[in-house]
Amino acid sequence: MDSSRRMAANALSNFDISNDKLSLIVDRILKKTNLSSLEKKRGRVIINEVIRRRGILDYIIEKCSKKKIIQIQTKLRNILRIGCYELIFDDFIPDFASIHSAVDLGKELINKKAGSFVNAVMRNIQRKHKNNPKWVDSVTNNNVELAYPKWLIEKWQKQFGKIKTKKLCSSFLNKSSMFIRVDENQLEINDAIKFLYQSGINIKQNEVLNNFLEVIKGQDNIIDNELFKSGAMSIQDPASGAVIELVDPQEGESILDVCAAPGTKSLLMSQKVGLNGKIYASDKNKKRVKKGKDDIKRHKNNNITWSVLDATKDRFPLFKKILIDAPCTGTGVIGRRPDIKWRIKNKDIKSMAILQESILDNISKFLAPGGKIVYSTCSLEPEENMNVVNNFLFKNQGFTILPSNAFLPSSWVNSDGFLMTMPYKTKTDAIFAAVLIKED
């Protein structure tokens, strides 16, 4: 357990300084350690949950240390965050263990004086929590926005209003559910549910897309399950599946899928178009394309062709259906990747919108008359979504919007007719998509 905490403290401190993707930092650190699979798993849990609640943990630490969090050195700050998380939010760790291990970590990674400071702060947190067990709940419920950067909260409040922003923040404060999608060409849903249950995996069927199953218990068993290894099921969020409902792939069709890696949506489309159809998937990131190619060994759908191509400038054949799964800031998947909220800046949203517009402008040239483009992101930001689409329509009079209501329930579609799932409403990731039709 102490090895997991040590690894977590190093990763969190590195994240504070470098602002790299959290997954890359963790992978780099794990390559230099000899942790068991259980220790790695525990370390990842600590890291993600501390990042998820970071602002709330900092508030508690400030109250109980009488110091501003910025005044506490980086490594010491993260030891306190880990200790505070385990003491207050982790029901599986006894109080004495969370305090003792945090103190030891302070001594080991910094010095004896740091250990004494950690002890004093942790005891203050414990005392305050015991004197008023509802204190932390009131902090979390009344000030959930603390767990997010101030600029992002202010932006969301302008976009959604204060009530919806609070709901959004509360839903992202919980880890997103894992969903699996069953390939109905290979297996009946009921047979899949029965097989999973016998494997110790409890699931709940999605009400909108019935071949998507929420994993309630047994998430760790999915990757090694025979259904996953054979390609009969894959990990995918229902909102991602909803994007493919808009593409509406039919048996025998050929579809262009750009910015496609690692290919979750490509796979679903390949299963829908069947052996006589073809998915032409591409991405400019070679490593991600390799992941897409490697996954073919698992699912064995050989009707996906992968290429390394740049959607902003490369040329493609004409297609009647195109999916642009555009690169984005990812604010819609903060529940799944909590480091996003601390890494992105307002300028990133603007630069991403410029990139997205260049992709849509280029790829639209390869849409056949009467065809459709589905433009999709996993962002909540209108600059990356509605504004990109509206700017494109202003420049391209031969395109119109097809409202998403034709394919999906109204609760998944916003007032402008675009797919826009909200986690507190749909219990999925936040995904945007628009259907653009080209005149004949």
C-alpha positions, 0 to 999 in steps of 0.5 A, spaced: 500 500 500 505 504 501 508 503 494 502 505 491 501 512 495 509 513 494 507 512 486 501 516 487 505 522 490 510 522 485 505 522 479 501 528 482 507 532 483 509 531 476 502 533 474 502 539 478 509 541 475 509 539 468 501 539 466 502 533 461 496 528 460 496 524 467 496 517 463 502 519 460 505 521 467 503 514 470 505 510 465 512 513 465 513 512 473 510 505 472 515 503 467 521 505 473 517 501 478 516 494 480 509 494 483 504 488 483 498 489 479 494 490 485 499 496 487 498 499 480 491 499 481 490 502 488 495 507 485 491 509 479 485 509 484 488 514 489 491 519 483 484 519 479 480 520 485 485 526 488 485 529 481 477 529 481 476 532 488 483 536 488 479 543 489 475 540 495 481 537 498 485 543 497 479 547 501 479 542 507 487 542 507 487 550 507 482 550 513 486 545 517 493 547 516 491 555 516 496 555 510 494 557 502 495 551 498 500 554 494 504 556 500 505 548 501 511 545 497 508 541 491 510 534 494 508 536 501 501 538 498 500 532 494 502 527 500 496 531 504 491 531 498 492 523 498 492 523 506 485 527 506 482 523 500 483 516 504 481 519 511 475 523 509 473 520 502 475 512 502 471 508 506 476 502 506 482 505 509 481 506 517 483 513 520 489 510 523 492 507 517 491 514 512 494 518 518 500 514 519 502 512 512 501 520 510 506 522 516 511 516 514 510 518 506 512 526 509 518 523 512 520 519 507 520 523 501 521 530 504 524 530 511 522 529 519 519 536 519 514 535 513 512 528 517 510 532 523 507 538 519 503 532 515 501 529 522 498 536 525 494 537 519 491 530 518 489 530 526 486 537 525 482 534 519 480 528 523 478 532 529 474 537 525 470 531 521 469 527 528 466 534 531 461 535 525 461 529 520 456 533 516 461 538 514 465 535 508 458 533 505 456 540 506 462 543 503 462 538 497 454 539 496 454 547 497 461 548 493 462 542 488 464 548 484 471 548 488 473 541 484 474 545 478 478 551 475 474 558 476 475 560 469 471 553 467 465 554 472 464 561 470 464 559 463 459 554 464 455 558 468 454 563 462 453 557 458 448 553 462 446 557 468 448 556 475 443 550 476 445 546 470 452 547 472 452 545 479 448 538 476 454 537 471 459 538 476 456 533 481 455 528 476 463 529 474 465 528 481 463 521 480 467 516 476 463 515 469 460 508 469 463 503 464 459 500 458 460 495 454 456 494 447 454 487 445 455 485 437 448 483 436 451 479 429 454 475 434 450 474 440 443 475 442 443 480 448 439 476 453 445 470 452 450 476 453 447 478 459 446 471 462 454 469 460 456 475 463 452 474 470 455 467 470 462 470 469 461 474 476 459 481 472 453 484 473 450 489 468 444 494 467 441 494 460 441 501 457 434 504 456 435 508 449 440 503 446 439 496 448 445 493 446 449 497 451 450 494 458 452 498 464 457 494 468 455 495 475 459 490 478 466 486 475 469 492 471 476 488 472 473 482 469 471 485 462 478 485 459 479 478 460 472 475 459 471 471 453 466 475 450 471 481 450 477 477 447 473 474 441 470 481 439 463 479 441 463 485 446 467 492 446 467 497 451 463 503 449 459 509 452 452 509 449 453 517 447 458 514 442 453 509 440 448 515 439 453 518 434 453 512 429 445 512 430 446 519 426 451 516 421 445 510 420 450 505 417 447 500 412 449 493 409 454 494 404 455 501 405 462 504 404 463 510 409 469 515 411 471 515 418 476 521 419 480 522 426 478 515 427 483 512 432 483 508 436 477 506 432 471 504 437 466 508 432 469 505 426 468 498 429 461 499 430 460 502 423 464 496 420 459 491 424 453 495 421 455 495 414 457 487 414 462 483 410 460 487 403 461 494 406 467 498 408 470 503 413 475 507 411 478 509 417 484 514 418 488 519 423 494 523 423 497 519 429 501 513 427 501 510 435 493 511 435 492 508 428 496 502 430 492 501 436 486 501 431 489 496 427 491 491 433 484 491 435 482 488 429 486 481 431 481 481 437 474 483 433 476 480 427 472 485 422 477 485 416 472 490 413 476 496 416 482 499 412 486 504 416 491 509 414 495 515 417 492 521 414 491 528 416 484 531 415 486 538 415 489 537 408 490 530 405 485 528 399 480 522 400 475 519 395 468 521 394 463 518 400 456 518 401 457 518 408 462 521 412 464 521 420 468 526 423 470 524 430 473 531 431 479 532 436 477 536 442 478 539 449 474 533 452 470 537 457 464 532 456 469 526 458 471 529 465 468 524 469 472 519 465 478 523 465 478 528 471 485 531 469 482 534 463 479 540 467 486 542 470 490 541 464 486 545 459 485 553 458 481 557 455 486 559 449 485 551 448 478 551 446 479 557 441 485 553 438 481 547 438 475 550 434 480 553 429 483 546 428 476 543 427 473 548 422 479 546 418 478 539 418 470 540 416 472 545 411 477 540 408 473 533 409 466 536 406 470 537 399 469 529 399 462 528 400 458 526 394 452 530 392 446 528 397 450 525 402 451 527 409 457 528 414 456 527 422 460 532 425 462 530 433 466 532 439 466 530 446 466 537 448 461 541 452 463 548 449 459 551 443 466 554 440 467 547 438 460 545 437 455 549 434 459 555 432 464 550 428 457 548 425 454 554 424 461 558 421 461 552 416 454 553 414 455 560 413 461 559 408 457 553 405 450 555 402 449 548 399 449 544 406 443 544 411 442 541 418 438 534 419 435 535 426 437 529 430 430 528 433 429 523 427 434 518 430 434 519 437 429 521 443 428 528 445 432 528 452 438 526 448 437 532 443 438 540 444 433 545 442 437 546 436 436 539 433 443 537 435 445 531 439 448 533 446 448 528 451 448 531 458 451 526 464 446 528 469 440 527 464 442 521 460 447 518 465 453 518 459 458 522 457 457 529 454 457 528 446 455 533 441 454 531 434 450 535 428 448 532 421 450 536 415 446 534 408 449 536 402 444 538 396 444 533 390 
